[in-house]
Amino acid sequence: MDLCSSPAPGRADVTSGVRRGTMRLLASLGLSPLAEVTLPGGRRLDLLALARDGRLVAVEIKSCRDDFLSDSKWQLYLDHADAFYFAVPADFPADLLPAEEGLIVADRFHGEILRAARERPLAAARRRALLLRFGRLAAARLHGVTDPDARLGDLRA
């Protein structure tokens, strides 16, 4: 069954499962992932993970062929991380994805890196700005969990 032609909840379930498995994978590798990170310019990255050494790893989740083919904004994310991965379900046609980008295959239980991402070191000023954004977003989300009525402005997204 092609999930792209199925109702939206089918795709949403696949995306949610891939997100969960990818976050578990990243955490098992010592990275701290955040979902739905808004970048400068307003684009929203599916996952951004912080490594112990300060490197940032971006992950764009694609649920199916049409999801990838209808979206070219992922190229804008390359300048906002040291490494970039696509995360896809096991039945995704991986040959569609650019060979120079990293590849993770995941389901709701776990993920596996099939192709390592190319390293693109960030400039110091951009790294600092992104690390501040990451930290403030993580803190705001935690604050929102402990105090759902808190007025956090636009930091939760």
Protein Blocks (a to p, Z undefined) as FASTA:
>chain_A
ZZklmcfklmmmmmmmmmmmmmmmmmmnopacdehiadehhiacfbacddfkopacdddd
dfbfklmmmpcklmmmmmmcfbdcddddfklcfklpcfkbccddddfkbccdfbdcdddd
ddfklmmmmmmmmmmmmmmmmmmmmmmmbcehjmlZZ
